[in-house]
Amino acid sequence: MAQAEMLELFAELQAGDRVQVDHEVKVGFRKWHTTTIGKVVRKERRRHSLHFRRNSDDKVFSDVLVIQRESGELTTVTLDEFSQVKKL
């Protein structure tokens, strides 16, 4: 899925939609691929300041999905250019 298609799908998502997100988890030098399936609780665009030596008015945002899994667990997935979102 192209980046433009992913952004369009993210814009169309509503609370209650069932989705599957294929993404990569990185911790230190380790990384693994995982799939998260569940119901969208909310979507948001979060501002953060994780970048070193950026201008104070240079805003950086991340697209975030809060998903409720079948077990009731809430999980937050930050989407990047490698994430794949499918509406089920």
Jmol script that loads the backbone (N, CA, C; Angstrom):
load data "model"
ATOM      1  N   MET A   1       0.856  -1.179   0.000  1.00  0.00           N
ATOM      2  CA  MET A   1       0.000   0.000   0.000  1.00  0.00           C
ATOM      3  C   MET A   1       0.897   1.235   0.000  1.00  0.00           C
ATOM      4  N   ALA A   2       0.614   2.162  -0.887  1.00  0.00           N
ATOM      5  CA  ALA A   2       1.395   3.390  -0.985  1.00  0.00           C
ATOM      6  C   ALA A   2       1.092   4.305   0.199  1.00  0.00           C
ATOM      7  N   GLN A   3       2.021   5.211   0.469  1.00  0.00           N
ATOM      8  CA  GLN A   3       1.881   6.132   1.596  1.00  0.00           C
ATOM      9  C   GLN A   3       0.607   6.970   1.462  1.00  0.00           C
ATOM     10  N   ALA A   4       0.306   7.432   0.259  1.00  0.00           N
ATOM     11  CA  ALA A   4      -0.896   8.255   0.051  1.00  0.00           C
ATOM     12  C   ALA A   4      -2.168   7.466   0.362  1.00  0.00           C
ATOM     13  N   GLU A   5      -2.200   6.197  -0.042  1.00  0.00           N
ATOM     14  CA  GLU A   5      -3.366   5.353   0.247  1.00  0.00           C
ATOM     15  C   GLU A   5      -3.517   5.121   1.740  1.00  0.00           C
ATOM     16  N   MET A   6      -2.379   4.947   2.422  1.00  0.00           N
ATOM     17  CA  MET A   6      -2.402   4.726   3.870  1.00  0.00           C
ATOM     18  C   MET A   6      -2.941   5.956   4.592  1.00  0.00           C
ATOM     19  N   LEU A   7      -2.501   7.136   4.174  1.00  0.00           N
ATOM     20  CA  LEU A   7      -2.978   8.375   4.795  1.00  0.00           C
ATOM     21  C   LEU A   7      -4.473   8.570   4.542  1.00  0.00           C
ATOM     22  N   GLU A   8      -4.918   8.202   3.353  1.00  0.00           N
ATOM     23  CA  GLU A   8      -6.341   8.314   3.029  1.00  0.00           C
ATOM     24  C   GLU A   8      -7.168   7.360   3.895  1.00  0.00           C
ATOM     25  N   LEU A   9      -6.690   6.132   4.059  1.00  0.00           N
ATOM     26  CA  LEU A   9      -7.387   5.165   4.910  1.00  0.00           C
ATOM     27  C   LEU A   9      -7.406   5.642   6.359  1.00  0.00           C
ATOM     28  N   PHE A  10      -6.285   6.189   6.844  1.00  0.00           N
ATOM     29  CA  PHE A  10      -6.222   6.709   8.212  1.00  0.00           C
ATOM     30  C   PHE A  10      -7.262   7.813   8.403  1.00  0.00           C
ATOM     31  N   ALA A  11      -7.410   8.684   7.412  1.00  0.00           N
ATOM     32  CA  ALA A  11      -8.378   9.781   7.504  1.00  0.00           C
ATOM     33  C   ALA A  11      -9.813   9.259   7.542  1.00  0.00           C
ATOM     34  N   GLU A  12     -10.075   8.129   6.878  1.00  0.00           N
ATOM     35  CA  GLU A  12     -11.429   7.572   6.814  1.00  0.00           C
ATOM     36  C   GLU A  12     -11.807   6.742   8.033  1.00  0.00           C
ATOM     37  N   LEU A  13     -10.833   6.292   8.810  1.00  0.00           N
ATOM     38  CA  LEU A  13     -11.125   5.422   9.953  1.00  0.00           C
ATOM     39  C   LEU A  13     -11.975   6.135  10.992  1.00  0.00           C
ATOM     40  N   GLN A  14     -12.917   5.389  11.557  1.00  0.00           N
ATOM     41  CA  GLN A  14     -13.790   5.901  12.606  1.00  0.00           C
ATOM     42  C   GLN A  14     -13.708   4.970  13.806  1.00  0.00           C
ATOM     43  N   ALA A  15     -14.052   5.490  14.972  1.00  0.00           N
ATOM     44  CA  ALA A  15     -14.116   4.644  16.169  1.00  0.00           C
ATOM     45  C   ALA A  15     -15.109   3.518  15.912  1.00  0.00           C
ATOM     46  N   GLY A  16     -14.709   2.297  16.252  1.00  0.00           N
ATOM     47  CA  GLY A  16     -15.558   1.134  16.040  1.00  0.00           C
ATOM     48  C   GLY A  16     -15.171   0.316  14.824  1.00  0.00           C
ATOM     49  N   ASP A  17     -14.376   0.893  13.909  1.00  0.00           N
ATOM     50  CA  ASP A  17     -13.916   0.137  12.742  1.00  0.00           C
ATOM     51  C   ASP A  17     -12.959  -0.960  13.183  1.00  0.00           C
ATOM     52  N   ARG A  18     -13.059  -2.111  12.533  1.00  0.00           N
ATOM     53  CA  ARG A  18     -12.160  -3.228  12.827  1.00  0.00           C
ATOM     54  C   ARG A  18     -10.991  -3.161  11.847  1.00  0.00           C
ATOM     55  N   VAL A  19      -9.763  -3.213  12.370  1.00  0.00           N
ATOM     56  CA  VAL A  19      -8.573  -3.064  11.537  1.00  0.00           C
ATOM     57  C   VAL A  19      -7.527  -4.126  11.857  1.00  0.00           C
ATOM     58  N   GLN A  20      -6.626  -4.300  10.898  1.00  0.00           N
ATOM     59  CA  GLN A  20      -5.436  -5.130  11.077  1.00  0.00           C
ATOM     60  C   GLN A  20      -4.249  -4.245  10.732  1.00  0.00           C
ATOM     61  N   VAL A  21      -3.293  -4.141  11.652  1.00  0.00           N
ATOM     62  CA  VAL A  21      -2.101  -3.323  11.435  1.00  0.00           C
ATOM     63  C   VAL A  21      -0.883  -4.239  11.469  1.00  0.00           C
ATOM     64  N   ASP A  22      -0.158  -4.283  10.354  1.00  0.00           N
ATOM     65  CA  ASP A  22       1.105  -5.011  10.286  1.00  0.00           C
ATOM     66  C   ASP A  22       2.204  -3.978  10.458  1.00  0.00           C
ATOM     67  N   HIS A  23       3.036  -4.158  11.487  1.00  0.00           N
ATOM     68  CA  HIS A  23       4.058  -3.155  11.769  1.00  0.00           C
ATOM     69  C   HIS A  23       5.293  -3.799  12.369  1.00  0.00           C
ATOM     70  N   GLU A  24       6.332  -2.997  12.489  1.00  0.00           N
ATOM     71  CA  GLU A  24       7.607  -3.472  13.021  1.00  0.00           C
ATOM     72  C   GLU A  24       7.830  -2.855  14.394  1.00  0.00           C
ATOM     73  N   VAL A  25       8.257  -3.675  15.336  1.00  0.00           N
ATOM     74  CA  VAL A  25       8.563  -3.209  16.690  1.00  0.00           C
ATOM     75  C   VAL A  25      10.079  -3.210  16.840  1.00  0.00           C
ATOM     76  N   LYS A  26      10.625  -2.094  17.328  1.00  0.00           N
ATOM     77  CA  LYS A  26      12.072  -1.991  17.524  1.00  0.00           C
ATOM     78  C   LYS A  26      12.365  -1.674  18.982  1.00  0.00           C
ATOM     79  N   VAL A  27      13.259  -2.452  19.574  1.00  0.00           N
ATOM     80  CA  VAL A  27      13.725  -2.215  20.936  1.00  0.00           C
ATOM     81  C   VAL A  27      15.234  -2.397  20.907  1.00  0.00           C
ATOM     82  N   GLY A  28      15.952  -1.292  21.080  1.00  0.00           N
ATOM     83  CA  GLY A  28      17.412  -1.375  20.989  1.00  0.00           C
ATOM     84  C   GLY A  28      17.824  -1.793  19.590  1.00  0.00           C
ATOM     85  N   PHE A  29      18.662  -2.820  19.501  1.00  0.00           N
ATOM     86  CA  PHE A  29      19.111  -3.314  18.204  1.00  0.00           C
ATOM     87  C   PHE A  29      18.242  -4.456  17.683  1.00  0.00           C
ATOM     88  N   ARG A  30      17.240  -4.840  18.458  1.00  0.00           N
ATOM     89  CA  ARG A  30      16.359  -5.926  18.036  1.00  0.00           C
ATOM     90  C   ARG A  30      15.112  -5.361  17.371  1.00  0.00           C
ATOM     91  N   LYS A  31      14.586  -6.105  16.421  1.00  0.00           N
ATOM     92  CA  LYS A  31      13.326  -5.716  15.790  1.00  0.00           C
ATOM     93  C   LYS A  31      12.596  -6.972  15.344  1.00  0.00           C
ATOM     94  N   TRP A  32      11.274  -6.877  15.321  1.00  0.00           N
ATOM     95  CA  TRP A  32      10.452  -7.988  14.871  1.00  0.00           C
ATOM     96  C   TRP A  32       9.164  -7.441  14.285  1.00  0.00           C
ATOM     97  N   HIS A  33       8.556  -8.241  13.426  1.00  0.00           N
ATOM     98  CA  HIS A  33       7.296  -7.865  12.787  1.00  0.00           C
ATOM     99  C   HIS A  33       6.144  -8.472  13.573  1.00  0.00           C
ATOM    100  N   THR A  34       5.074  -7.712  13.671  1.00  0.00           N
ATOM    101  CA  THR A  34       3.905  -8.192  14.404  1.00  0.00           C
ATOM    102  C   THR A  34       2.629  -7.680  13.736  1.00  0.00           C
ATOM    103  N   THR A  35       1.547  -8.321  14.062  1.00  0.00           N
ATOM    104  CA  THR A  35       0.235  -7.935  13.542  1.00  0.00           C
ATOM    105  C   THR A  35      -0.687  -7.663  14.723  1.00  0.00           C
ATOM    106  N   THR A  36      -1.367  -6.529  14.677  1.00  0.00           N
ATOM    107  CA  THR A  36      -2.325  -6.163  15.716  1.00  0.00           C
ATOM    108  C   THR A  36      -3.702  -6.075  15.071  1.00  0.00           C
ATOM    109  N   ILE A  37      -4.651  -6.820  15.616  1.00  0.00           N
ATOM    110  CA  ILE A  37      -6.018  -6.827  15.095  1.00  0.00           C
ATOM    111  C   ILE A  37      -6.959  -6.400  16.213  1.00  0.00           C
ATOM    112  N   GLY A  38      -7.880  -5.508  15.883  1.00  0.00           N
ATOM    113  CA  GLY A  38      -8.845  -5.081  16.883  1.00  0.00           C
ATOM    114  C   GLY A  38      -9.736  -3.969  16.380  1.00  0.00           C
ATOM    115  N   LYS A  39     -10.446  -3.365  17.327  1.00  0.00           N
ATOM    116  CA  LYS A  39     -11.409  -2.308  17.035  1.00  0.00           C
ATOM    117  C   LYS A  39     -10.776  -0.959  17.366  1.00  0.00           C
ATOM    118  N   VAL A  40     -10.913   0.007  16.466  1.00  0.00           N
ATOM    119  CA  VAL A  40     -10.363   1.343  16.683  1.00  0.00           C
ATOM    120  C   VAL A  40     -11.149   2.029  17.798  1.00  0.00           C
ATOM    121  N   VAL A  41     -10.442   2.446  18.837  1.00  0.00           N
ATOM    122  CA  VAL A  41     -11.057   3.219  19.917  1.00  0.00           C
ATOM    123  C   VAL A  41     -10.996   4.697  19.547  1.00  0.00           C
ATOM    124  N   ARG A  42      -9.831   5.128  19.081  1.00  0.00           N
ATOM    125  CA  ARG A  42      -9.666   6.505  18.589  1.00  0.00           C
ATOM    126  C   ARG A  42      -8.408   6.584  17.739  1.00  0.00           C
ATOM    127  N   LYS A  43      -8.350   7.617  16.961  1.00  0.00           N
ATOM    128  CA  LYS A  43      -7.156   7.908  16.176  1.00  0.00           C
ATOM    129  C   LYS A  43      -6.755   9.337  16.499  1.00  0.00           C
ATOM    130  N   GLU A  44      -5.490   9.598  16.441  1.00  0.00           N
ATOM    131  CA  GLU A  44      -5.033  10.956  16.740  1.00  0.00           C
ATOM    132  C   GLU A  44      -3.709  11.229  16.059  1.00  0.00           C
ATOM    133  N   ARG A  45      -3.407  12.481  15.949  1.00  0.00           N
ATOM    134  CA  ARG A  45      -2.118  12.923  15.436  1.00  0.00           C
ATOM    135  C   ARG A  45      -1.419  13.600  16.614  1.00  0.00           C
ATOM    136  N   ARG A  46      -0.398  12.924  17.158  1.00  0.00           N
ATOM    137  CA  ARG A  46       0.292  13.418  18.350  1.00  0.00           C
ATOM    138  C   ARG A  46       1.533  14.206  17.972  1.00  0.00           C
ATOM    139  N   ARG A  47       1.693  15.313  18.647  1.00  0.00           N
ATOM    140  CA  ARG A  47       2.902  16.108  18.468  1.00  0.00           C
ATOM    141  C   ARG A  47       3.947  15.598  19.449  1.00  0.00           C
ATOM    142  N   HIS A  48       5.172  15.484  18.988  1.00  0.00           N
ATOM    143  CA  HIS A  48       6.239  15.051  19.885  1.00  0.00           C
ATOM    144  C   HIS A  48       7.513  15.817  19.570  1.00  0.00           C
ATOM    145  N   SER A  49       8.483  15.671  20.442  1.00  0.00           N
ATOM    146  CA  SER A  49       9.755  16.393  20.275  1.00  0.00           C
ATOM    147  C   SER A  49      10.906  15.414  20.457  1.00  0.00           C
ATOM    148  N   LEU A  50      10.880  14.343  19.681  1.00  0.00           N
ATOM    149  CA  LEU A  50      11.889  13.305  19.820  1.00  0.00           C
ATOM    150  C   LEU A  50      13.133  13.563  18.976  1.00  0.00           C
ATOM    151  N   HIS A  51      13.152  14.646  18.245  1.00  0.00           N
ATOM    152  CA  HIS A  51      14.252  14.880  17.320  1.00  0.00           C
ATOM    153  C   HIS A  51      15.263  15.859  17.915  1.00  0.00           C
ATOM    154  N   PHE A  52      16.493  15.555  17.763  1.00  0.00           N
ATOM    155  CA  PHE A  52      17.589  16.328  18.336  1.00  0.00           C
ATOM    156  C   PHE A  52      17.872  17.548  17.471  1.00  0.00           C
ATOM    157  N   ARG A  53      18.057  18.681  18.121  1.00  0.00           N
ATOM    158  CA  ARG A  53      18.449  19.938  17.476  1.00  0.00           C
ATOM    159  C   ARG A  53      17.505  20.379  16.363  1.00  0.00           C
ATOM    160  N   ARG A  54      16.246  20.382  16.665  1.00  0.00           N
ATOM    161  CA  ARG A  54      15.270  20.913  15.714  1.00  0.00           C
ATOM    162  C   ARG A  54      14.864  22.301  16.184  1.00  0.00           C
ATOM    163  N   ASN A  55      14.455  23.107  15.262  1.00  0.00           N
ATOM    164  CA  ASN A  55      13.971  24.434  15.575  1.00  0.00           C
ATOM    165  C   ASN A  55      12.712  24.291  16.439  1.00  0.00           C
ATOM    166  N   SER A  56      12.539  25.176  17.394  1.00  0.00           N
ATOM    167  CA  SER A  56      11.414  25.050  18.333  1.00  0.00           C
ATOM    168  C   SER A  56      10.056  25.154  17.645  1.00  0.00           C
ATOM    169  N   ASP A  57       9.966  25.838  16.505  1.00  0.00           N
ATOM    170  CA  ASP A  57       8.680  25.940  15.816  1.00  0.00           C
ATOM    171  C   ASP A  57       8.544  24.906  14.692  1.00  0.00           C
ATOM    172  N   ASP A  58       9.487  23.985  14.592  1.00  0.00           N
ATOM    173  CA  ASP A  58       9.423  22.910  13.604  1.00  0.00           C
ATOM    174  C   ASP A  58       8.676  21.741  14.236  1.00  0.00           C
ATOM    175  N   LYS A  59       7.392  21.664  13.972  1.00  0.00           N
ATOM    176  CA  LYS A  59       6.543  20.684  14.645  1.00  0.00           C
ATOM    177  C   LYS A  59       6.640  19.312  13.971  1.00  0.00           C
ATOM    178  N   VAL A  60       6.702  18.265  14.789  1.00  0.00           N
ATOM    179  CA  VAL A  60       6.781  16.892  14.304  1.00  0.00           C
ATOM    180  C   VAL A  60       5.577  16.132  14.859  1.00  0.00           C
ATOM    181  N   PHE A  61       4.863  15.420  13.989  1.00  0.00           N
ATOM    182  CA  PHE A  61       3.659  14.705  14.386  1.00  0.00           C
ATOM    183  C   PHE A  61       3.764  13.234  14.020  1.00  0.00           C
ATOM    184  N   SER A  62       3.040  12.401  14.748  1.00  0.00           N
ATOM    185  CA  SER A  62       2.919  10.976  14.440  1.00  0.00           C
ATOM    186  C   SER A  62       1.440  10.611  14.420  1.00  0.00           C
ATOM    187  N   ASP A  63       1.063   9.763  13.464  1.00  0.00           N
ATOM    188  CA  ASP A  63      -0.298   9.237  13.416  1.00  0.00           C
ATOM    189  C   ASP A  63      -0.378   8.039  14.346  1.00  0.00           C
ATOM    190  N   VAL A  64      -1.382   8.034  15.213  1.00  0.00           N
ATOM    191  CA  VAL A  64      -1.501   7.013  16.254  1.00  0.00           C
ATOM    192  C   VAL A  64      -2.908   6.413  16.227  1.00  0.00           C
ATOM    193  N   LEU A  65      -2.969   5.085  16.356  1.00  0.00           N
ATOM    194  CA  LEU A  65      -4.241   4.383  16.521  1.00  0.00           C
ATOM    195  C   LEU A  65      -4.268   3.748  17.900  1.00  0.00           C
ATOM    196  N   VAL A  66      -5.351   3.965  18.630  1.00  0.00           N
ATOM    197  CA  VAL A  66      -5.579   3.246  19.885  1.00  0.00           C
ATOM    198  C   VAL A  66      -6.569   2.148  19.535  1.00  0.00           C
ATOM    199  N   ILE A  67      -6.133   0.891  19.734  1.00  0.00           N
ATOM    200  CA  ILE A  67      -6.900  -0.270  19.300  1.00  0.00           C
ATOM    201  C   ILE A  67      -7.254  -1.133  20.503  1.00  0.00           C
ATOM    202  N   GLN A  68      -8.501  -1.607  20.532  1.00  0.00           N
ATOM    203  CA  GLN A  68      -8.927  -2.554  21.563  1.00  0.00           C
ATOM    204  C   GLN A  68      -8.911  -3.946  20.950  1.00  0.00           C
ATOM    205  N   ARG A  69      -8.076  -4.819  21.530  1.00  0.00           N
ATOM    206  CA  ARG A  69      -7.977  -6.195  21.045  1.00  0.00           C
ATOM    207  C   ARG A  69      -9.178  -7.006  21.512  1.00  0.00           C
ATOM    208  N   GLU A  70      -9.298  -8.225  20.996  1.00  0.00           N
ATOM    209  CA  GLU A  70     -10.408  -9.115  21.361  1.00  0.00           C
ATOM    210  C   GLU A  70     -10.469  -9.360  22.865  1.00  0.00           C
ATOM    211  N   SER A  71      -9.313  -9.400  23.523  1.00  0.00           N
ATOM    212  CA  SER A  71      -9.256  -9.671  24.964  1.00  0.00           C
ATOM    213  C   SER A  71      -9.678  -8.468  25.805  1.00  0.00           C
ATOM    214  N   GLY A  72      -9.894  -7.311  25.157  1.00  0.00           N
ATOM    215  CA  GLY A  72     -10.245  -6.100  25.882  1.00  0.00           C
ATOM    216  C   GLY A  72      -9.052  -5.203  26.143  1.00  0.00           C
ATOM    217  N   GLU A  73      -7.858  -5.713  25.879  1.00  0.00           N
ATOM    218  CA  GLU A  73      -6.622  -4.945  26.084  1.00  0.00           C
ATOM    219  C   GLU A  73      -6.572  -3.771  25.111  1.00  0.00           C
ATOM    220  N   LEU A  74      -6.177  -2.606  25.621  1.00  0.00           N
ATOM    221  CA  LEU A  74      -5.969  -1.435  24.775  1.00  0.00           C
ATOM    222  C   LEU A  74      -4.500  -1.359  24.400  1.00  0.00           C
ATOM    223  N   THR A  75      -4.224  -1.113  23.132  1.00  0.00           N
ATOM    224  CA  THR A  75      -2.848  -0.971  22.680  1.00  0.00           C
ATOM    225  C   THR A  75      -2.755   0.236  21.760  1.00  0.00           C
ATOM    226  N   THR A  76      -1.623   0.904  21.794  1.00  0.00           N
ATOM    227  CA  THR A  76      -1.383   2.081  20.969  1.00  0.00           C
ATOM    228  C   THR A  76      -0.362   1.731  19.905  1.00  0.00           C
ATOM    229  N   VAL A  77      -0.700   2.001  18.647  1.00  0.00           N
ATOM    230  CA  VAL A  77       0.203   1.722  17.531  1.00  0.00           C
ATOM    231  C   VAL A  77       0.522   3.042  16.845  1.00  0.00           C
ATOM    232  N   THR A  78       1.806   3.379  16.792  1.00  0.00           N
ATOM    233  CA  THR A  78       2.258   4.556  16.063  1.00  0.00           C
ATOM    234  C   THR A  78       2.578   4.127  14.642  1.00  0.00           C
ATOM    235  N   LEU A  79       1.945   4.762  13.682  1.00  0.00           N
ATOM    236  CA  LEU A  79       2.108   4.375  12.286  1.00  0.00           C
ATOM    237  C   LEU A  79       3.300   5.096  11.669  1.00  0.00           C
ATOM    238  N   ASP A  80       4.060   4.362  10.864  1.00  0.00           N
ATOM    239  CA  ASP A  80       5.141   4.971  10.103  1.00  0.00           C
ATOM    240  C   ASP A  80       4.994   4.565   8.643  1.00  0.00           C
ATOM    241  N   GLU A  81       5.968   4.902   7.820  1.00  0.00           N
ATOM    242  CA  GLU A  81       5.856   4.631   6.386  1.00  0.00           C
ATOM    243  C   GLU A  81       5.897   3.140   6.053  1.00  0.00           C
ATOM    244  N   PHE A  82       6.286   2.305   7.007  1.00  0.00           N
ATOM    245  CA  PHE A  82       6.359   0.867   6.770  1.00  0.00           C
ATOM    246  C   PHE A  82       5.146   0.114   7.314  1.00  0.00           C
ATOM    247  N   SER A  83       4.286   0.789   8.059  1.00  0.00           N
ATOM    248  CA  SER A  83       3.085   0.151   8.621  1.00  0.00           C
ATOM    249  C   SER A  83       2.061  -0.092   7.516  1.00  0.00           C
ATOM    250  N   GLN A  84       1.359  -1.208   7.628  1.00  0.00           N
ATOM    251  CA  GLN A  84       0.292  -1.547   6.685  1.00  0.00           C
ATOM    252  C   GLN A  84      -1.011  -1.657   7.472  1.00  0.00           C
ATOM    253  N   VAL A  85      -2.002  -0.864   7.091  1.00  0.00           N
ATOM    254  CA  VAL A  85      -3.299  -0.875   7.768  1.00  0.00           C
ATOM    255  C   VAL A  85      -4.340  -1.426   6.803  1.00  0.00           C
ATOM    256  N   LYS A  86      -5.132  -2.384   7.286  1.00  0.00           N
ATOM    257  CA  LYS A  86      -6.219  -2.955   6.490  1.00  0.00           C
ATOM    258  C   LYS A  86      -7.503  -2.843   7.294  1.00  0.00           C
ATOM    259  N   LYS A  87      -8.542  -2.373   6.644  1.00  0.00           N
ATOM    260  CA  LYS A  87      -9.853  -2.306   7.283  1.00  0.00           C
ATOM    261  C   LYS A  87     -10.537  -3.647   7.064  1.00  0.00           C
ATOM    262  N   LEU A  88     -10.970  -4.291   8.147  1.00  0.00           N
ATOM    263  CA  LEU A  88     -11.592  -5.621   8.048  1.00  0.00           C
ATOM    264  C   LEU A  88     -13.102  -5.527   8.012  1.00  0.00           C
TER     265      LEU A  88
END
end "model"
wireframe off; spacefill off
backbone 0.3
color backbone group
